[in-house]
Amino acid sequence: MNRSAIILFALVCAVAMCGLIARLIQMQVFKFEYYEDIAERKRLRLEILDAERGTIYDRNGVPLAYDRVTYDVAVLISEFDPTFEIAKTLERELKLKNVLSGLDAHLFSVLSRNHCLNSRIDCGIVHNPARLKTLKEKYPLKYGAFELIETPEGETRLFLLSEVLFQRLEVLANLSKTLNIEFEVLFKKTEEIRNRIMRTTNAYERRYEMNRPQVIVSGVSREDVFRLELDAERLVGVVVLERRKREYRGEAFAHILGYMRRLNEEEVEKARAEGRIVNRAYNPPEVFEKFCGDSFFVDDEVGAYGVEKYFEPSLRGKKGAQLLEHDITTRRYQILDRIEPSRGEDVYLTIDAGLQEAAYRALKERGIVGAVVLLHPTTGEILALVSHPSFDPNRIKDAEYYRSLLEAPYPLLERAAKSSYAPGSTMKIAASIAGLSEGTITSNTYFECHGYHKNPNAFRCWVYPSAHGPQNIEEALKHSCNVFFFQLADMIDAEKLVGWFKRLGIGEPPPLEIGATQGILPTPEWKRKRYENTVARLNDLKLKIKGQDADDSLKEKIDSLEKITAIYREESAWVPGDSRNLAVGQGAILVSPLQVARMFAVVANGGSLVNTHIVLGNSKESENLNINPSVLETIKNGLRRAVFETGGTANKSGLARFGAYAKTGTAEVNKKTGSNNGWIAGFAPGDSPKVVFVVLVEQTTKHGGEVAAPVAAEILEKLFTNKKTADENVVLSTKD
């Protein structure tokens, strides 16, 4: 070799060395953090631990919503199917493609030729002998399953031990027998998983998925789990996962408890912006403590309605985490650090499960669309809040089932607190308190009922063409005489009448943790604004028309609009008919059954407006309305006579045996069809009230005393004869 050649060779070596050094400097200095992160990802893994959701109980400790433990069967692909990881390594190290599909093809080729008993199977891989030997030495554990065989043609081929290639099929066959599930079903599921992981381009995520349990059978029994444990040696790579599924007591509680749903896109983006979204595939180890707490997976579920929604932050609990280190020798992870998840807080409701179910059953068995409220008269605790029809929150995620709920009679509609109805004669209680408290009438004031008031075609008594004759307030409540209250409404100042309705909680949402409607209380101001809006729209329309070229037809339109506008202006004034309608619960007034119950509690407890609530220990001080005791006594006498005396609208209700005082109500909804809302509201026992009850029946052609009262009687039967349904402070025995 001449001198110039030596110099050239030295230069080439020097350039190569410089390149190598530059590359090392780049890796060790400039990209140190990058490669350190890759190494750390391979070594460390952060696993997020879900928290158990809090349980929702009734007042007596009966669980209404709880996490039920379920069991899923999963496979660890890296152990269940060794060929998967082998194939990926061969592809990487030997720069090959589609090795896994090739191994699968060889497997099924062997099966089709019935050569399952061969100890070695040709993988169809021919490569440089030295490279293959180096690979086998580099991965001794992984490739102990391989043999390198030199063929007569001088080729070095990879042969895989048949037990490795067939392992997953053998495991699936054993699992099929243990769980009594068809082999084809299990095979199809595992193939879907293998294909999905195979398509993953990120090496770390693929490795993570291979070592993460992949569910293939959900909801197996505890007996199945026991059998799987006994067969563990024959089920390599099969693991049992303990899961939690939210369970609900049933339809009777659906509108109170609510249900769970997946996070929506807006919630996910908000949580992501706050750095509270956890990746199921990979989380950097440095966020170990950050993700312990108020964090979410994108597919997490949250409360969608009712108690589940309004108490979501406390029910949810806080996630935990564990930091795992990968052992390259055993290919398993060991726990370096762990923060336990914090279980969600339990919530205790004021609801009595037995009473709730009894009330729901009373409506359901009669095919009634309606609602029931049971309320403690002094504490404001809601003992039952029932809406029928309802739905099964355990099935709400079933698409077909959910679609059926969107049709009449609309089971998703909550009727006890979040819907409002024409209240009918139940509002005569508010009118009575107003009239007596303002001195407009006394207990000895009599009005003559002729069957109608002033105009037989407008303001009739419900007994028309009959009549009640002379009535005082007690008799008017007993007979539910409309004419008495029409005359009272004519005498009392409208603002004072409306003012007492407001003080009794009408027109405002009752306090309730899960939300309630305010309904509609027509007032002079409300009516004026309502018609002013219409007048404003009519004026806008007139201006548009005037802006056009005038002709006779346009002038006629303007004249017509001006006449209509004048009528609306006239209608915006509060007139005696508005007060009359309000006094008997007709016209524009709409209330919820819970609002009616709250109003009756004022009479039952001696004049205080209670703060209704559904969570135990969440009571607040009631508002004393400073009503004269003699006023309340007079009204109680009227309600007592309605139940106990012949001719009373609730006399045939069956409520007398519980000592109940009550008022019926029938609100006309549709004149053409004769459809009404039927009501019964009261408290029992009347002389020492322990419970306020309200029953609403929608769209009935009967009166409240006929359809609603029997429901109330059945519920009170349950309440007063079965102490086990509620605590001693609520239930009275009929023997007491």
GUROFI-697148 format. One record per residue (C-alpha): residue in one letter; x, y, z. Coordinates in steps of 0.05 Angstrom, whole numbers, padded with zeros to 5 digits, always signed. Layout:
AXYZ ...
***
This chain:
M+00000+00000+00000 N+00031+00067-00021 R+00034+00128+00023 S-00024+00165-00011 A-00070+00105+00000 I-00051+00102+00074 I-00065+00176+00081 L-00133+00168+00046 F-00151+00110+00091 A-00130+00150+00153 L-00173+00208+00130 V-00233+00163+00120 C-00224+00133+00189 A-00215+00202+00219 V-00279+00228+00186 A-00317+00166+00209 M-00290+00175+00280 C-00309+00249+00279 G-00379+00231+00257 L-00385+00179+00312 I-00360+00228+00363 A-00408+00282+00338 R-00465+00233+00342 L-00445+00213+00413 I-00441+00286+00433 Q-00510+00298+00402 M-00540+00239+00440 Q-00504+00251+00506 V-00506+00327+00508 F-00555+00360+00462 K-00608+00306+00462 F-00593+00277+00530 E-00662+00292+00558 Y-00696+00263+00496 Y-00660+00196+00501 E-00665+00196+00577 D-00740+00203+00570 I-00742+00145+00521 A-00702+00102+00570 E-00745+00125+00627 R-00808+00106+00589 K-00782+00037+00578 R-00763+00030+00651 L-00820+00066+00688 R-00895+00065+00680 L-00948+00104+00715 E-01014+00068+00728 I-01076+00107+00749 L-01121+00074+00801 D-01196+00088+00799 A-01232+00108+00863 E-01294+00073+00888 R-01355+00118+00882 G-01393+00135+00945 T-01458+00099+00961 I-01525+00135+00964 Y-01568+00110+01022 D-01639+00124+01045 R-01652+00151+01115 N-01648+00082+01146 G-01583+00060+01113 V-01615+00022+01055 P-01568+00028+00995 L-01601+00060+00935 A-01542+00070+00889 Y-01477+00033+00898 D-01416+00004+00863 R-01425-00070+00852 V-01363-00112+00843 T-01361-00148+00776 Y-01307-00192+00745 D-01278-00190+00675 V-01231-00240+00643 A-01171-00208+00608 V-01107-00230+00574 L-01037-00202+00577 I-01016-00208+00504 S-00942-00210+00522 E-00953-00274+00562 F-01014-00302+00529 D-00983-00299+00459 P-00905-00300+00460 T-00903-00298+00384 F-00929-00227+00385 E-00869-00197+00419 I-00821-00244+00383 A-00849-00221+00316 K-00843-00148+00333 T-00770-00157+00355 L-00753-00195+00291 E-00784-00140+00250 R-00743-00088+00286 E-00676-00124+00290 L-00677-00158+00222 K-00713-00102+00185 L-00768-00150+00165 K-00842-00137+00153 N-00906-00174+00170 V-00871-00226+00212 L-00932-00236+00257 S-00980-00248+00200 G-00928-00296+00172 L-00925-00335+00237 D-01001-00337+00238 A-01002-00363+00167 H-00953-00418+00186 L-00995-00435+00247 F-01058-00444+00207 S-01022-00480+00151 V-00997-00531+00202 L-01067-00538+00230 S-01097-00549+00162 R-01046-00604+00148 N-01058-00636+00216 H-00985-00630+00235 C-00999-00603+00304 L-00953-00653+00339 N-00888-00631+00305 S-00840-00606+00357 R-00811-00553+00311 I-00845-00509+00259 D-00810-00473+00203 C-00824-00399+00210 G-00805-00385+00139 I-00750-00337+00160 V-00683-00344+00124 H-00628-00296+00144 N-00554-00285+00154 P-00530-00341+00201 A-00484-00295+00241 R-00540-00243+00250 L-00589-00296+00273 K-00539-00325+00323 T-00525-00255+00350 L-00599-00243+00357 K-00609-00308+00395 E-00551-00290+00442 K-00579-00219+00452 Y-00648-00244+00473 P-00634-00312+00505 L-00699-00315+00544 K-00743-00291+00487 Y-00711-00335+00434 G-00700-00397+00475 A-00763-00418+00439 F-00725-00416+00373 E-00678-00463+00340 L-00630-00444+00283 I-00625-00500+00232 E-00579-00502+00172 T-00613-00535+00113 P-00577-00578+00060 E-00581-00519+00014 G-00537-00480+00061 E-00593-00435+00088 T-00600-00418+00162 R-00674-00418+00180 L-00712-00401+00243 F-00755-00457+00272 L-00804-00442+00328 L-00821-00494+00380 S-00893-00515+00368 E-00913-00505+00440 V-00897-00431+00434 L-00934-00422+00368 F-00995-00461+00394 Q-00995-00431+00464 R-01051-00380+00454 L-01096-00431+00419 E-01085-00481+00475 V-01100-00427+00527 L-01164-00406+00490 A-01186-00479+00486 N-01176-00487+00561 L-01212-00421+00575 S-01269-00442+00530 K-01280-00505+00572 T-01274-00469+00638 L-01323-00413+00622 N-01367-00454+00575 I-01359-00402+00520 E-01350-00421+00447 F-01277-00423+00425 E-01293-00383+00362 V-01320-00325+00404 L-01257-00321+00447 F-01212-00329+00387 K-01246-00273+00348 K-01240-00226+00407 T-01166-00239+00418 E-01151-00232+00344 E-01185-00163+00345 I-01140-00143+00403 R-01077-00170+00370 N-01092-00134+00305 R-01106-00069+00341 I-01041-00071+00379 M-01003-00092+00317 R-01027-00029+00282 T-01001+00015+00338 T-00941+00054+00311 N-00915+00082+00377 A-00867+00030+00405 Y-00878+00049+00477 E-00954+00049+00472 R-00951-00018+00437 R-00908-00047+00492 Y-00955-00018+00544 E-01016-00048+00510 M-00982-00116+00506 N-00971-00115+00582 R-01039-00085+00599 P-01097-00132+00612 Q-01143-00134+00552 V-01214-00154+00569 I-01243-00211+00528 V-01302-00233+00573 S-01342-00185+00616 G-01385-00198+00677 V-01366-00269+00696 S-01393-00298+00761 R-01355-00309+00826 E-01360-00384+00813 D-01326-00374+00745 V-01271-00335+00780 F-01261-00393+00828 R-01255-00442+00770 L-01205-00397+00735 E-01162-00395+00797 L-01161-00471+00799 D-01142-00475+00725 A-01089-00419+00730 E-01031-00463+00708 R-01068-00481+00643 L-01087-00408+00630 V-01021-00373+00617 G-01030-00298+00609 V-01103-00299+00632 V-01121-00252+00689 V-01185-00235+00726 L-01200-00161+00735 E-01244-00135+00790 R-01289-00080+00764 R-01342-00035+00794 K-01410-00024+00762 R-01460+00027+00786 E-01525-00007+00809 Y-01591+00026+00826 R-01648+00001+00869 G-01700+00010+00815 E-01750+00054+00778 A-01781+00084+00841 F-01717+00123+00855 A-01694+00141+00785 H-01714+00214+00785 I-01682+00226+00852 L-01617+00188+00842 G-01606+00201+00768 Y-01555+00160+00730 M-01484+00161+00701 R-01460+00183+00633 R-01394+00191+00595 L-01359+00259+00597 N-01381+00302+00539 E-01333+00337+00492 E-01339+00404+00527 E-01323+00374+00595 V-01264+00336+00566 E-01235+00398+00534 K-01245+00439+00598 A-01210+00385+00640 R-01155+00379+00588 A-01142+00454+00590 E-01137+00449+00666 G-01087+00392+00659 R-01134+00341+00691 I-01141+00290+00634 V-01105+00224+00645 N-01081+00182+00586 R-01099+00109+00593 A-01040+00090+00549 Y-00983+00131+00578 N-00971+00183+00632 P-00902+00210+00645 P-00874+00186+00713 E-00862+00258+00734 V-00936+00271+00740 F-00944+00215+00791 E-00973+00259+00846 K-01007+00308+00799 F-01056+00257+00773 C-01075+00232+00842 G-01139+00268+00857 D-01187+00307+00814 S-01169+00278+00747 F-01207+00243+00691 F-01199+00192+00636 V-01232+00216+00572 D-01281+00158+00578 D-01297+00169+00652 E-01369+00172+00674 V-01400+00227+00716 G-01468+00238+00747 A-01518+00261+00694 Y-01579+00276+00735 G-01607+00279+00806 V-01564+00264+00866 E-01511+00232+00822 K-01502+00298+00786 Y-01509+00349+00842 F-01463+00311+00889 E-01414+00289+00836 P-01351+00321+00866 S-01360+00287+00934 L-01387+00220+00907 R-01331+00213+00856 G-01273+00208+00904 K-01200+00216+00882 K-01159+00173+00837 G-01095+00140+00862 A-01033+00119+00824 Q-00975+00072+00827 L-00906+00080+00797 L-00881+00016+00766 E-00811-00004+00745 H-00800-00055+00690 D-00754-00114+00705 I-00721-00132+00639 T-00704-00202+00665 T-00773-00224+00688 R-00810-00177+00639 R-00855-00157+00697 Y-00867-00093+00735 Q-00854-00081+00808 I-00886-00025+00849 L-00838+00032+00867 D-00889+00078+00899 R-00964+00079+00908 I-01017+00129+00928 E-01082+00095+00947 P-01146+00121+00914 S-01194+00157+00961 R-01264+00129+00963 G-01320+00177+00948 E-01363+00203+01004 D-01429+00169+01020 V-01494+00209+01016 Y-01553+00196+01062 L-01621+00218+01037 T-01683+00237+01076 I-01722+00189+01032 D-01753+00126+01064 A-01742+00070+01014 G-01803+00032+01037 L-01849+00091+01030 Q-01819+00111+00964 E-01832+00042+00935 A-01901+00038+00966 A-01921+00105+00934 Y-01892+00085+00867 R-01928+00019+00869 A-01994+00053+00886 L-01988+00096+00823 K-01962+00041+00778 E-02014-00011+00796 R-02069+00039+00779 G-02035+00060+00714 I-02033+00132+00739 V-01990+00185+00707 G-01974+00230+00766 A-01934+00244+00828 V-01932+00235+00903 V-01897+00277+00957 L-01889+00258+01030 L-01860+00313+01073 H-01842+00319+01146 P-01884+00380+01168 T-01833+00412+01215 T-01763+00391+01191 G-01777+00397+01116 E-01748+00327+01104 I-01776+00295+01041 L-01796+00224+01058 A-01819+00206+00987 L-01814+00242+00921 V-01846+00198+00868 S-01859+00207+00795 H-01894+00157+00750 P-01880+00132+00699 S-01806+00126+00712 F-01747+00089+00682 D-01695+00039+00702 P-01627+00075+00709 N-01593+00007+00703 R-01616+00004+00631 I-01609+00078+00611 K-01547+00065+00568 D-01585+00017+00523 A-01599+00059+00461 E-01664+00024+00443 Y-01689+00029+00515 Y-01671+00103+00518 R-01708+00118+00454 S-01771+00086+00483 L-01767+00136+00541 L-01774+00195+00494 E-01846+00176+00476 A-01911+00191+00514 P-01923+00188+00572 Y-01850+00211+00577 P-01820+00171+00634 L-01759+00217+00637 L-01802+00275+00660 E-01797+00287+00735 R-01867+00306+00758 A-01861+00316+00834 A-01814+00375+00838 K-01792+00396+00768 S-01860+00399+00732 S-01917+00446+00746 Y-01993+00438+00739 A-02058+00475+00748 P-02070+00463+00823 G-02145+00472+00827 S-02178+00477+00895 T-02114+00461+00934 M-02101+00536+00927 K-02162+00552+00968 I-02117+00542+01028 A-02074+00601+01006 A-02136+00643+00992 S-02164+00625+01060 I-02101+00646+01097 A-02099+00711+01058 G-02172+00728+01071 L-02171+00711+01146 S-02102+00743+01158 E-02120+00808+01123 G-02186+00812+01160 T-02226+00809+01095 I-02267+00753+01125 T-02274+00719+01193 S-02293+00648+01211 N-02365+00673+01216 T-02368+00707+01148 Y-02421+00675+01103 F-02428+00680+01028 E-02487+00653+00990 C-02473+00601+00936 H-02525+00601+00880 G-02484+00554+00837 Y-02449+00611+00802 H-02421+00680+00815 K-02453+00739+00778 N-02451+00703+00710 P-02473+00630+00703 N-02432+00624+00639 A-02366+00647+00670 F-02354+00634+00744 R-02392+00572+00765 C-02387+00529+00826 W-02367+00457+00811 V-02436+00433+00833 Y-02473+00477+00783 P-02531+00476+00768 S-02538+00457+00841 A-02516+00504+00896 H-02485+00501+00966 G-02527+00557+00996 P-02498+00600+01052 Q-02426+00580+01070 N-02374+00602+01120 I-02300+00589+01109 E-02300+00520+01143 E-02360+00497+01103 A-02330+00526+01039 L-02267+00484+01050 K-02309+00423+01067 H-02351+00429+01004 S-02296+00462+00962 C-02345+00517+00943 N-02319+00559+00886 V-02370+00615+00895 F-02347+00629+00966 F-02276+00640+00942 F-02298+00681+00881 Q-02332+00729+00929 L-02272+00729+00976 A-02227+00746+00916 D-02272+00805+00897 M-02265+00834+00967 I-02190+00827+00980 D-02138+00872+00950 A-02104+00837+00892 E-02033+00854+00915 K-02048+00827+00985 L-02078+00763+00956 V-02017+00752+00911 G-01971+00771+00968 W-01997+00714+01012 F-01988+00664+00955 K-01916+00686+00951 R-01905+00681+01025 L-01931+00610+01023 G-01878+00591+00972 I-01920+00594+00909 G-01883+00623+00849 E-01814+00608+00876 P-01773+00544+00871 P-01775+00504+00936 P-01707+00492+00967 L-01683+00425+00939 E-01612+00400+00928 I-01629+00369+00861 G-01668+00428+00834 A-01742+00446+00830 T-01787+00488+00786 Q-01815+00555+00808 G-01880+00545+00769 I-01921+00607+00751 L-01954+00655+00799 P-01995+00706+00759 T-01989+00775+00789 P-02010+00844+00763 E-01937+00858+00745 W-01929+00789+00712 K-01991+00800+00670 R-01971+00871+00650 K-01902+00847+00626 R-01931+00788+00591 Y-01978+00831+00549 E-01927+00887+00540 N-01882+00839+00503 T-01938+00822+00456 V-01956+00895+00446 A-01883+00911+00430 R-01881+00857+00377 L-01946+00884+00346 N-01917+00954+00344 D-01854+00929+00309 L-01898+00895+00258 K-01937+00960+00246 L-01873+00998+00234 K-01851+00948+00182 I-01917+00954+00146 K-01917+01030+00148 G-01848+01029+00117 Q-01878+00999+00054 D-01914+01036-00002 A-01983+01050+00025 D-02045+01022-00008 D-02114+01004+00016 S-02096+00933+00036 L-02037+00957+00078 K-02080+01009+00112 E-02130+00954+00130 K-02074+00913+00160 I-02050+00972+00201 D-02121+00985+00226 S-02129+00912+00246 L-02063+00912+00283 E-02082+00976+00321 K-02147+00944+00343 I-02111+00881+00365 T-02059+00923+00402 A-02114+00961+00439 I-02145+00895+00460 Y-02078+00870+00487 R-02067+00935+00525 E-02135+00928+00556 E-02121+00855+00573 S-02056+00874+00608 A-02095+00903+00667 W-02109+00859+00727 V-02184+00848+00732 P-02229+00815+00784 G-02231+00751+00742 D-02156+00743+00752 S-02163+00744+00827 R-02222+00695+00824 N-02182+00646+00782 L-02123+00651+00829 A-02165+00638+00890 V-02190+00572+00862 G-02125+00550+00828 Q-02147+00561+00756 G-02123+00607+00701 A-02049+00617+00690 I-02025+00592+00757 L-01980+00530+00755 V-01949+00495+00815 S-01910+00431+00830 P-01934+00378+00879 L-01874+00396+00924 Q-01898+00469+00927 V-01967+00445+00948 A-01936+00401+01002 R-01895+00459+01028 M-01957+00503+01033 F-01996+00450+01071 A-01938+00441+01118 V-01949+00514+01139 V-02018+00495+01164 A-01994+00431+01196 N-01935+00460+01235 G-01967+00523+01261 G-01945+00575+01210 S-01874+00563+01187 L-01850+00556+01115 V-01802+00497+01118 N-01738+00490+01078 T-01750+00426+01040 H-01690+00381+01030 I-01672+00311+01008 V-01604+00302+01041 L-01602+00283+01115 G-01569+00335+01159 N-01581+00390+01107 S-01639+00422+01143 K-01643+00498+01152 E-01686+00540+01198 S-01757+00549+01175 E-01787+00618+01162 N-01840+00638+01212 L-01897+00671+01173 N-01929+00700+01236 I-01998+00673+01220 N-02049+00680+01275 P-02061+00611+01307 S-02136+00622+01302 V-02130+00629+01226 L-02095+00562+01221 E-02145+00530+01269 T-02203+00552+01226 I-02170+00523+01164 K-02154+00458+01200 N-02227+00452+01219 G-02247+00460+01147 L-02198+00406+01125 R-02221+00360+01181 R-02294+00368+01161 A-02276+00353+01088 V-02253+00284+01110 F-02297+00266+01169 E-02365+00296+01153 T-02417+00273+01103 G-02415+00317+01042 G-02341+00331+01049 T-02303+00324+00984 A-02255+00275+01018 N-02306+00239+01061 K-02305+00175+01019 S-02229+00175+01011 G-02213+00126+01067 L-02167+00178+01100 A-02209+00185+01163 R-02181+00121+01193 F-02112+00154+01195 G-02140+00218+01227 A-02120+00257+01164 Y-02142+00328+01148 A-02144+00339+01073 K-02165+00381+01014 T-02184+00354+00946 G-02171+00391+00881 T-02195+00384+00809 A-02164+00430+00758 E-02196+00434+00689 V-02143+00422+00635 N-02182+00411+00571 K-02256+00429+00565 K-02266+00390+00501 T-02241+00324+00529 G-02262+00337+00601 S-02191+00324+00623 N-02171+00346+00693 N-02113+00345+00742 G-02136+00309+00804 W-02106+00327+00871 I-02109+00307+00944 A-02066+00344+00996 G-02065+00342+01071 F-02030+00318+01134 A-02038+00263+01184 P-02055+00254+01239 G-02091+00320+01236 D-02086+00337+01310 S-02012+00319+01314 P-01984+00319+01243 K-01926+00273+01228 V-01929+00275+01152 V-01955+00320+01097 F-01979+00283+01035 V-01995+00305+00964 V-02019+00262+00906 L-02027+00288+00835 V-02062+00250+00779 E-02053+00277+00709 Q-02104+00277+00653 T-02162+00245+00689 T-02236+00253+00675 K-02251+00242+00749 H-02246+00287+00810 G-02186+00289+00857 G-02226+00256+00913 E-02241+00197+00868 V-02172+00183+00837 A-02119+00215+00882 A-02148+00202+00951 P-02146+00125+00946 V-02072+00130+00929 A-02060+00173+00990 A-02099+00124+01034 E-02057+00065+01010 I-01992+00102+01025 L-02015+00123+01094 E-02033+00050+01108 K-01961+00032+01094 L-01935+00091+01135 F-01977+00080+01198 T-01978+00005+01202 N-01906-00013+01187 K-01854+00021+01231 K-01798-00014+01194 T-01807+00030+01134 A-01782+00093+01168 D-01751+00117+01233 E-01789+00126+01298 N-01791+00201+01291 V-01832+00197+01228 V-01878+00138+01235 L-01936+00133+01284 S-01970+00067+01299 T-02046+00070+01296 K-02045+00041+01367 D-02008+00103+01395 
***
